[in-house]
């Protein structure tokens, strides 16, 4: 927790407005030195069509949220054969105050699952910094019958956190995926999973850890 506490004094203000998806950017224009700023560099995937995802930063600088409104995978019945898998690849530019770096400590995913008996669903995510050989994968499986909200949390031990390199700008990449299989018990009935909630959106929250960079 010490890394998160170090950040509070260095960044008292930040950008809190939601950032719409498909807002290509190659960098920041004069980012303020005392703020964390997150911008979407690219967003691609069948689970996040244009205009259906947004990013916002929490008021305490320790988390950011990705909101989806059209992220659904389904199988069985008359489902399109390609609909069983949906994914979303986010590439984010993260500006942090000079002398600090960050890592993703945990991620919370929520959605709704309607799985027939024998059907199954999978939520998967991978995380990596641009140019880094280290990619972290997490997978959560769900089994039918189920007709309820679902939640999954990816957590990284503090000793195993992978921090962004100090002194350079590297995009942070998140690739999420939903898969649904109809199974052999009720293949004529539709099963589906979404990253959404009853109001049509899901707030997927990524919790950040902070630490000071070593002095040159």
TAFEN-V619625 format. One record per pair of residues at least 24 apart in sequence whose ideal C-beta (glycine too) atoms are under 8 Angstrom apart, sorted by the first residue. I is the first residue (numbers start at 1). J is the second residue. Records with the same first field share a line. If there is no record, write none. Layout:
# TAFEN-V619625
I->J, J
This chain:
# TAFEN-V619625
2->211
3->209, 210, 211
4->62, 208, 209, 210
6->100, 210, 211, 212
7->36, 61, 62, 100, 210
8->60, 61
10->34, 97, 99, 100
11->35, 36, 61, 96, 97
14->57, 59, 61
15->57
16->56, 57, 58, 59
17->56
18->54, 55, 56, 67
19->54, 55, 56
20->51, 53, 54
21->48, 50, 51, 52, 53, 54, 55
22->50, 51
25->93
27->93, 169
28->93, 95
31->95
33->97, 98
34->97
35->95, 97
36->61, 94, 95, 96, 97
37->93, 94, 95
38->64, 92, 93, 94, 95
39->92, 93
40->90, 91, 92, 93
41->91, 92, 93, 171
42->89, 90, 91
43->88, 89, 90, 91
44->88, 89
45->86, 87, 88, 89, 175
46->82, 85, 86, 87, 88
47->71, 72, 73, 86, 87, 88, 176, 177, 178, 195
48->88, 90
53->88, 90
55->90, 92
58->205
61->208, 210
62->207, 208, 210
63->205, 206, 207, 208
64->205, 206, 208
65->203, 204, 205, 206
66->90, 174, 203, 204, 206
67->201, 202, 203, 204
68->195, 196, 201, 202, 204
69->196, 200, 201
71->111, 178, 194, 195, 196, 202
72->178, 192, 193, 194, 195, 196
73->121, 178, 179, 180, 192, 193, 194
74->180, 190, 191, 192, 193
75->119, 180, 181, 182, 190, 191, 192
76->116, 119, 182, 183, 186, 187, 188, 189, 190, 191
77->182, 188, 189, 190
78->190
79->182, 190
84->179, 180, 181, 182
85->177, 178, 179, 180
86->177, 178
87->175, 176, 177, 178
88->175, 176, 177
89->173, 174, 175
90->173, 174, 175, 176
91->130, 171, 172, 173
92->171, 172, 173, 174
93->169, 171
94->164, 172
95->169
96->164, 210
99->212, 213
100->210, 211, 212, 213
101->163, 164, 165, 166, 210, 211, 213
102->163, 164, 208, 209, 210, 211
103->156, 161, 162, 163, 164, 208, 209, 211
104->156, 161, 172, 206, 207, 208, 209
105->155, 156, 158, 161, 207, 208, 209
106->153, 154, 155, 156, 206, 207
107->138, 153, 154, 204, 205, 206, 207
108->151, 152, 153, 204, 205, 207
109->140, 151, 152, 153, 154, 176, 195, 202, 204
110->149, 150, 151, 152, 195, 197, 202, 203, 204
111->149, 150, 178, 193, 194, 195, 196, 197, 202
112->148, 149, 150, 193, 194, 196, 197, 198
113->142, 146, 147, 148, 149, 150, 192, 193, 194
114->146, 147, 190, 191, 192, 193
115->142, 143, 144, 145, 146, 147, 180, 191, 192, 193
116->144, 145, 182, 183, 185, 186, 189, 190, 191
117->144, 145, 183, 185, 186
118->144, 182, 183, 184, 185, 186
119->143, 144, 145, 180, 181, 182, 183, 185, 186, 191
120->144, 180, 181, 183
121->178, 179, 180, 181, 191, 193
122->177, 178, 179, 180
123->150, 152, 176, 177, 178, 193, 195
124->176, 177, 178, 179
125->154, 174, 175, 176, 177
126->174, 175
127->162, 172, 173, 174
128->172, 173
129->162, 164, 165, 170, 171, 172, 173
130->170, 171, 172, 173
131->170
132->162, 165, 170
134->162
136->162
142->193
144->183, 191
149->197
150->193
158->209
161->209
163->209, 211
166->213, 214
167->213
174->206
176->204
